[in-house]
Amino acid sequence: MGTEPNQINLLTLPISSTPSEFPYEVFRYRNDLAQFFLLAFNMCV
């Protein structure tokens, strides 16, 4: 539950971020999202 504000931040951050920071923020967000889904998948299985 404590990570929800972080995910919202990472979603909106690239919009106001400089182009050079954009790919890094998107990658970091996608990586966190992938780990979350992997964790959720393991819990369901």
Residue pairs with C-beta under 8 A, 6 or more apart in sequence:
3 32
3 36
6 32
7 29
7 32
7 33
10 25
10 28
10 29
10 32
11 29
13 25
14 21
14 22
14 25
14 26
17 25
